[in-house]
Amino acid sequence: MHGYSDRINHAFAFAAKYHGAVAPAGSGMDYLAHPANVAIVLTRYGCEQVTIVAGIVHHVLEESTPDDWPTLEQKISEKFGPVTLAIAKDAVEPKYDRRGGERPWQACRQDYLTQLANAEPRALDICVADEIHGCGSTATALRRLGVEYLRAVSRAGSEQTIWWYRSMLEILERRPDWPRKDMLSELRIMSADLVRSLRRSEGEL
């Protein structure tokens, strides 16, 4: 295996163009760096290149409204292949309704749990890498900035966040066809740390 990959480099350029275009005002570099952080997690766990590329470009689909999907799907398929597109689509959190409106947090996450129960293993790699990065960065921000940070950037409260990680872990533990259980071990440890931080921060208010 070589250190440089033209496909991964191309995927980052694609994400910079399309993912960066929908970055919320004031989101800073954390939003733009998110696909790269997920790719690093996937690489550390030895995922194959097609999964890493799908992990990068799936953020483009996830943050785009349904009206933009046909064009983006065509571009992803043409540039990275239909397998990459299929994996990326399987990993997308269903954030938007058919009209392009942002769905309620709880309903979105309930459907995402159903999706995780049926997604192909390479898509699960992406979903868990996404959560590992999100969980770690949130826990770090809580330590530095307090629980007010979570309220400022997330639609979910502390109890909803705790419910989400517990429910997700339960679903993933029931997937015997998913080979990367070591990723689950890391997410379990990190989410437990996040829950402790949330409990402690709420108790201090």
C-alpha positions as CSV (number, residue, x, y, z in Angstrom):
1,M,0.0,0.0,0.0
2,H,1.3,3.5,-0.9
3,G,1.0,6.6,1.2
4,Y,-0.5,8.7,-1.5
5,S,-3.9,8.0,-3.1
6,D,-5.2,10.0,-6.0
7,R,-8.8,8.9,-5.3
8,I,-8.6,10.0,-1.6
9,N,-7.1,13.3,-2.7
10,H,-9.8,13.7,-5.3
11,A,-12.5,12.9,-2.7
12,F,-11.2,15.7,-0.4
13,A,-11.3,18.1,-3.3
14,F,-14.9,17.0,-4.0
15,A,-15.8,17.5,-0.4
16,A,-14.2,20.9,-0.2
17,K,-16.2,22.0,-3.2
18,Y,-19.6,20.7,-2.3
19,H,-19.5,20.1,1.5
20,G,-17.8,23.5,2.0
21,A,-20.5,25.2,0.0
22,V,-23.2,24.3,2.6
23,A,-21.1,25.1,5.7
24,P,-23.2,27.1,8.2
25,A,-22.2,30.7,8.8
26,G,-19.7,30.9,11.6
27,S,-19.1,27.1,11.7
28,G,-15.3,27.6,11.3
29,M,-12.8,24.9,10.3
30,D,-14.4,22.2,12.5
31,Y,-17.1,21.7,9.9
32,L,-14.8,21.7,7.0
33,A,-12.3,19.4,8.7
34,H,-14.9,16.8,9.8
35,P,-14.7,14.6,6.6
36,A,-10.9,14.5,7.0
37,N,-11.2,13.5,10.7
38,V,-13.6,10.7,9.7
39,A,-11.2,9.5,7.0
40,I,-8.3,9.4,9.6
41,V,-10.4,7.2,11.9
42,L,-11.3,4.8,9.1
43,T,-7.6,4.7,8.0
44,R,-6.5,3.9,11.6
45,Y,-8.8,0.9,11.6
46,G,-7.5,-0.4,8.4
47,C,-10.5,0.2,6.2
48,E,-10.1,-0.2,2.5
49,Q,-9.8,2.7,0.2
50,V,-13.4,2.5,-1.2
51,T,-14.7,2.9,2.4
52,I,-12.5,5.9,3.1
53,V,-13.5,7.6,-0.1
54,A,-17.2,6.9,0.6
55,G,-16.7,8.2,4.1
56,I,-15.4,11.5,2.8
57,V,-18.1,12.0,0.1
58,H,-21.0,10.8,2.2
59,H,-20.9,14.1,4.1
60,V,-21.7,15.9,0.9
61,L,-24.9,13.9,0.6
62,E,-25.7,14.1,4.3
63,E,-25.6,17.9,4.3
64,S,-27.4,18.4,1.0
65,T,-31.2,18.7,0.5
66,P,-33.1,16.0,-1.5
67,D,-33.3,18.4,-4.5
68,D,-29.5,18.3,-4.9
69,W,-29.2,14.5,-4.5
70,P,-29.7,13.5,-8.2
71,T,-26.9,15.7,-9.4
72,L,-24.6,14.8,-6.6
73,E,-25.3,11.1,-6.9
74,Q,-24.5,11.3,-10.6
75,K,-21.2,13.1,-10.0
76,I,-20.1,10.7,-7.2
77,S,-20.9,7.7,-9.3
78,E,-19.0,9.1,-12.3
79,K,-16.0,10.2,-10.3
80,F,-15.7,7.5,-7.7
81,G,-17.8,4.6,-9.0
82,P,-21.2,3.1,-8.2
83,V,-19.9,1.0,-5.3
84,T,-18.6,4.1,-3.5
85,L,-21.9,5.8,-4.1
86,A,-23.9,2.9,-2.7
87,I,-21.8,2.7,0.5
88,A,-22.0,6.5,0.9
89,K,-25.8,6.5,0.6
90,D,-26.1,3.7,3.1
91,A,-24.2,5.8,5.7
92,V,-26.2,9.0,5.3
93,E,-28.2,10.2,8.3
94,P,-31.7,11.1,7.1
95,K,-31.6,14.7,8.2
96,Y,-34.0,16.2,5.6
97,D,-37.6,15.5,4.5
98,R,-38.6,15.3,0.9
99,R,-39.2,19.1,0.8
100,G,-35.8,19.8,2.1
101,G,-36.8,20.8,5.6
102,E,-34.7,19.7,8.5
103,R,-36.5,16.8,10.3
104,P,-37.1,16.8,14.1
105,W,-34.0,15.4,15.9
106,Q,-35.7,12.4,17.6
107,A,-37.5,11.2,14.4
108,C,-34.3,11.5,12.4
109,R,-32.4,9.5,15.0
110,Q,-35.1,6.8,15.3
111,D,-34.9,6.3,11.5
112,Y,-31.1,6.3,11.6
113,L,-31.2,3.5,14.2
114,T,-33.3,1.4,11.8
115,Q,-30.8,2.2,9.1
116,L,-27.9,1.0,11.2
117,A,-29.7,-2.3,11.8
118,N,-29.7,-3.0,8.1
119,A,-26.8,-1.0,6.6
120,E,-23.9,-2.9,4.9
121,P,-20.8,-3.4,7.1
122,R,-18.7,-0.8,5.2
123,A,-21.4,1.8,5.8
124,L,-21.3,0.9,9.5
125,D,-17.6,1.6,9.5
126,I,-18.3,5.1,8.3
127,C,-21.2,5.7,10.7
128,V,-19.1,4.6,13.7
129,A,-16.1,6.6,12.6
130,D,-18.4,9.6,12.3
131,E,-19.7,9.1,15.8
132,I,-16.2,8.4,17.2
133,H,-15.0,11.8,15.9
134,G,-18.3,13.6,16.9
135,C,-18.3,12.1,20.4
136,G,-14.6,12.9,21.0
137,S,-14.8,16.5,19.8
138,T,-18.0,17.1,21.9
139,A,-16.5,15.6,25.0
140,T,-13.4,17.8,24.6
141,A,-15.6,20.9,24.1
142,L,-17.6,20.1,27.1
143,R,-14.5,20.0,29.3
144,R,-13.3,23.3,27.9
145,L,-16.5,25.2,27.5
146,G,-19.1,23.6,29.7
147,V,-22.6,22.2,28.9
148,E,-23.6,25.5,27.4
149,Y,-21.5,24.5,24.4
150,L,-23.8,21.5,23.7
151,R,-26.9,23.7,23.9
152,A,-25.4,26.1,21.4
153,V,-24.4,23.6,18.7
154,S,-26.8,20.7,19.1
155,R,-30.6,20.3,18.8
156,A,-30.4,17.4,21.3
157,G,-30.3,17.9,25.1
158,S,-28.2,15.9,27.5
159,E,-30.8,13.2,28.0
160,Q,-31.3,12.8,24.3
161,T,-27.6,12.6,23.7
162,I,-27.3,9.9,26.3
163,W,-30.2,8.0,24.8
164,W,-28.7,8.2,21.4
165,Y,-25.3,6.6,22.3
166,R,-26.9,3.8,24.4
167,S,-29.4,3.0,21.6
168,M,-26.7,3.1,18.9
169,L,-24.4,0.8,20.9
170,E,-27.2,-1.7,21.4
171,I,-27.9,-1.8,17.6
172,L,-24.3,-2.3,16.7
173,E,-23.8,-5.0,19.2
174,R,-26.5,-7.0,17.5
175,R,-24.7,-6.9,14.1
176,P,-22.7,-10.2,13.9
177,D,-21.9,-9.5,10.3
178,W,-19.9,-6.3,11.1
179,P,-16.2,-7.3,11.5
180,R,-14.8,-4.1,13.1
181,K,-16.0,-4.6,16.7
182,D,-12.8,-2.8,17.9
183,M,-14.3,0.4,16.6
184,L,-17.4,-0.3,18.8
185,S,-15.1,-0.7,21.8
186,E,-13.6,2.7,21.3
187,L,-17.0,4.3,20.8
188,R,-18.3,2.6,24.0
189,I,-15.4,4.1,26.0
190,M,-15.7,7.5,24.5
191,S,-19.5,7.7,24.8
192,A,-19.3,6.7,28.5
193,D,-16.8,9.5,29.0
194,L,-19.2,11.9,27.3
195,V,-22.1,10.7,29.5
196,R,-20.1,11.3,32.6
197,S,-19.1,14.8,31.4
198,L,-22.8,15.6,30.7
199,R,-24.0,14.3,34.1
200,R,-21.2,16.3,35.9
201,S,-21.9,19.5,33.9
202,E,-25.7,19.3,34.4
203,G,-25.1,18.8,38.1
204,E,-23.0,21.9,38.3
205,L,-25.8,24.1,36.9
